[in-house]
Amino acid sequence: MCYDEGILQAFIDGELGREKENEIRVHLETCTTCAQLVGELKDLNDFARSKLAVDFNPGEEHIKKRFEYVMMRKGVSDLVRKYGKAVAGFAAALLVSSTLWFAPVRDAAADFLSIFRVSKIQAVKITLEDLEHIKQQLNGRGIRDIDLKQYGKVKATGGGFEKVKPEDIGLLPEKVGFNFRPLKAPGGFELTFAGLEKPMRIEITPNVVNMNRLISALGGTKLLPEELDGKTLVVNTKGAVRQNFIQNSDKREDARSFSLTQMGAPDIQVPEGVDLEAVRQAVLALPFLPDNLREQLYGIEDWKTTVPLPIPTEEVDAEEITINGKPGLSMKKSWGDNAIIWIDGETIFNIEGNLSPQELLQIANFLR
């Protein structure tokens, strides 16, 4: 029996108990398949650490680890395998730069800053053909690697992760910066895990000269505005809480489970004089961007109030729905799980698991 990739990644990250780690070590001594997969995962981790981890300030090791975790667990490893490191680097660059050109919501003046806050989510579908197009365009220009450390600095303070005892769930509103709504386990389900991502302040200072050199190398003619160079954008996260619930069964394969994540909508502070529309136009004008993707991004009418959510069409089927009177998305994943996501006030909700969409919506009703 071979182990699931997620279990092996958790083994590498040191997230398993001692007994389970020893069990896997013994297994790796005799299983060449799992041993090879562990080697590949370690190589991918090294790639994320050396090329995709932006230049965090020293001492923030837990933030570095969390960034790498997100990058590797959210699909970059698959991009590396399928399309090479340049495409993965480009995806990571878009992830970081999205705070510059899709700065969500409320346009208000506070001292010398413009402050935006997330309020809407819109699916942006990405196909295999889109990724293949990007790969061919990058390879055609001889770009096979993108190192984010050349394109800016990130200073992060606060943050951190901690497990939460079930009896302490009621204390979480005091530890997060949003309206957390505790969910009691639905009938037949048991709360098996709760974790808290603490609020964090992230300061992003882009290196516009190097970024414009990259845009030119990619064939772009619209560059980032020079006034952005040396300016610092600030992202204030409000924290997040994740709860896992499970309904046990005599047969392991029949067990039912779901997770609920609640996250405060982050504030994004943009210095006065930065033309976000010019930044957005420079990114959307990149010549290697697939027309399908460009048209969807251009089609987001009120881009200052909407966050695009990339949806890989070969793995996820998404549709727009209404959840508790709010616009949201329902997603069916290729491996059988379902998920719903929506924003209510200043809180982002995500429920996913091996339950039907109707059951997920019933759970969402408890969060009104």
N, C-alpha and C positions, 0 to 999 in steps of 0.2 A: 504494500500500500504506500503510495506517495502522498506527500503533504501538499496542501493547497498553497499557492504562491503567497497569499496573504499571511498564512501562518509562518512561512519561512521568512517573510519580510519582518514580521514581528519578532522572530527569533534573532535576526540580525540587529534589530533595534533594541534588543534587550527588554522587550515588553512582556515576556512570558515568565511564568514562575520557574523556580529552580528545577522542580521535578520534570516539567515539560521540556525545558532546555536540555536536560540530561537525556531525556528520551529521544529528542531530535538528534543530538550529537551521536548517539549510538546508531541511530538509523542512517545518518550520513556516512558512517564508516562502511556500510555495505550497499548503499543505494547510489549508484553513479548518476542516475537521473536527477535526484534531488540535490546531490552534491554539485552537479553542473549548474542547476538552476540557482543555487545559493551563490555560486561564483558569478553568474550573470547579474544577479541582483546587487552584489557588492560592487561590481564594475559600474552599474547604473548609479548607485549611491555616490561613488567617487566622482562620476561625471556631474551629478547634480551639485555636489559639494564644491567642485573646482570651477565649474562653468556656469551653473545656473543660480548659485547662491550669491545674491548681490552683496555688496561690501558693507555688512553690518558692523556697527561699532564694536570694539573688543569688549568681551565680558558678557555679551548677550548670547551665550551658548544655547540656552533653551529656546531662544527665538530662531537661531540658525537651524537647530534641529527641527523645529516645528515647520519652518519654511521648506526644508528638504523633505519632510514627511508629506506635506501637501503636494509638492511638486512630483514626488515619486508615486504617491497613492492616487493622485487625481488624473493619471493618464499620460504623464510625460514618459514613463518607462515604455509604454506601448508605442508612443511616437518614435522613440529612439530605435526600437526594434524594427518598426515598419518603414520608417521614412528617414532615419539618420539623425545625427546630432544637430545639423543645421536647422531642420524643421522644428525639433524640440526646443532649440534655443530661441527660435523665432516665436514659438508659442509662449515660452516663458517671458520673452520681452513684451509681448502683447499683454500678458497677465499683469506685469508690473506697470506698463505704460497706460493701462486702461484707467488708472486713477487720474491721468492727465487729460484724456480726451473724452471720457464718458463719466464726468464728475456728476454724480447724482444730486439731487433734489433742491431743496429750498434755497433760492437765490436771495441772500440777505447780506447786508453790510455789517461787519463787526470790526471796528477800528479800521485797519488798512486791509482787511481780508474779505474775500468773498467766501461764503460758507455754503456748502451743498450737502444735502442728505438724501439717502436712497429712499425712493417711494414706489417704484414700479420695476417689474421684471419682464423682459421680452425674450423669447427664444430666438436664437440665431443658429440656424441649421448648418452644420459643416459636414460635407460628404467626403468619402474616400477620394473622389476625383479632385476635390478642392485641395486636400493634403498632397496628393500626387502632383498637382499643378505647382504648388509652392515648392515642393522638392525639386522638380525639374527646373524651375526658374532659378532657384538658389544654386543648384549644381551647375547650371549653364553659365552662371557668373563666377564660378569658382569659389563660392562661399559654402564651406562645409562645417563651419563651427562658429558659434556666437558666444562670446564671453561677456556676461552681463556686467562684470566688475569694471569694464571699460566705460560704461555708459551712465554711471552715477553712483552716488553714495546713499546709504540708508542708515539712519540712526533710530534705534528703537529702544523705548524705555517702558517699564511695566511688563505686562503680559505674564505668561506662565500658566501651567496647567495643574490642576489638583483634582483628585477623586473626591467625591462627596458621598457621605453616608446617607442612606435613605431617610433616616430620622432628621437629617439636617437640611433637607430640601427646602423647607419653609424659611430658612435663613438666607437663601440665595439672593432674594431681591436687594439685600443690603450690600452684596458684593458685586453686582453688575450695574451698568448704567442704563438699563432699559426696563420696561414693564414685563418682568418675567412672570409667566403664568404656570404654576405647578400643575402637573397632570397626575391624577391618581390612576393607578393601574386599572385598566378596564377589566370587566369580569373575566376570570380565567387566566389573566396575564399577571406576571410578577415583575416588579422592577429589579433588574439584575445589575445595573450599572448606572452611575450618574457622574458626570465630569464637568468641570468648570474651566473655561478659557477666560482668564482675567483680562480686563480692559488694558489696552496698550496704545501708546502714542508712537507713530511712525513718521519720521521726517525724511522726505525724499528730495535729494538735490541732484537733478540730472546734469550730465556733462553734455551740453548741447553740441559742442564742437564735434565730439566723437560720434554722437548720434546722427548728426547731419552728414558726416563722412560715410557712415554706414548707409544712410538713405541714398546718398549719391552712388555708392558702390552697388546698391540694389537697383539702380536705374531711375530713382525718383528725382523729380525736378522741383517739387514743393518741399521746402525745408522747414524745420521747426523754427519759430521766431527766436531771434537772438536774445531778446529781453528775458527769455526763460532761463538763460544760462546763469548759474549761480543762485537762482531763486530756490527757495525751499518750500515744498508743498507738505502739508501736515495732514495725516490721516489719524483720526482718533477713533479707535474701535471701542465698542461698548461692552465687549465680553460676549460669551456664548455659553449655553448650557446644553448638554446632550444627555438624554435619558434613554436607556435601552430596556425594552420589555420583552418577555418571552412567555409563551404558553407551551409548557412541556407536554410531551406525548410519549407513549410507550416506545414508539418507533422514532429514532432520531430524525429520519428524513421527513417525518410528519410534524415536527416541531414548528410552531408559528412564532414569528418575532417581528418587531418593528422598533425603529428608533425615532425619537423626536428631538430636533435641534431647534433651539430658539436663540437668535442672535440680534443684538441691537444694531440698528442701521448706523453705519459709521459716518462721522462727519469728515468732510474733506475741505481743508482751508487752502485757498489759492491766493498767492500774493497779488496785490494790486498791480495792474499793468500787464498781466499775462493774458494773452488772447487765446482762450481755449478753442475757439472756432478755428483759428489758424493751426493749432496743434492737431485737431481732428482732421482737418482737410489734408494736412501733410501725410498723416497715416493712411487715410482712405485713398490717397492718390498714388500709393506705392504700386508700381506697374505689375508686380508679380502677384498682387492680391487677386484671387479668383473673382470673376464678375459676379458669381452667385453670392459670395460673401459680401462684396462691396455694395451690391444692390440692397441686401438686407440691412446693412449698417446705415446706408443712406436713407433707407425707408423708415428709420426710427425718427418720427416727426419731432417729438419733444425730447431730444437726446440729453438735455440737462436734467431731466426728471426720470430717466429710464436707464436701467442697467442691463446690458445684453448678456444673456446666459448661453454660452456655447453648448450646442446639442449635437453630439456625433450621431448622425442619422443611422449608421449601420448598427449602433448599439442601443439607441434610445428613440422611442416614438413619442413625441410630445404634442400636446394640444392645449389650447387656452381654455380655461374653465373659470367659474366663479366659486370662490371658497369663502363661506361666511360673509357673503356680500362683497367680497374683494376680488379683483382680478388675480388669477394665479395660473399655474401650469400643472397639468397632470402628465406624468411620464411613465411609460412602460419600458422596462429594460429587457434586453435580449435574453438575459439569464433568468427571467421570470419575475423579478422584483418590480414593485410599483412605487411611485413616489409622487408627492404633491408638494408644491412650494408656493408661498404667497407672502405678501407684506400687509400687516395690519397696524396702522399708526406708524410707530418707529421700531417695530419688531418684525424680523424676518423669521418665518416658520418653515420648517422642512420635516415632513414625515415620510419615512420610507421603510419598506420591508416586504415580506412575502405574503402580504395580505392583498385583497382585491381593492381596486380604487374606491369602491363604495364603502368598504370598511375603513379605509384611511379617512374618507370624508366624514364618517360617523365619529371618528376620534377627533377630527378637527373641530367638530361641533362643541366638544368639551372645552375648547380654548377660546370661546367667544368672549 
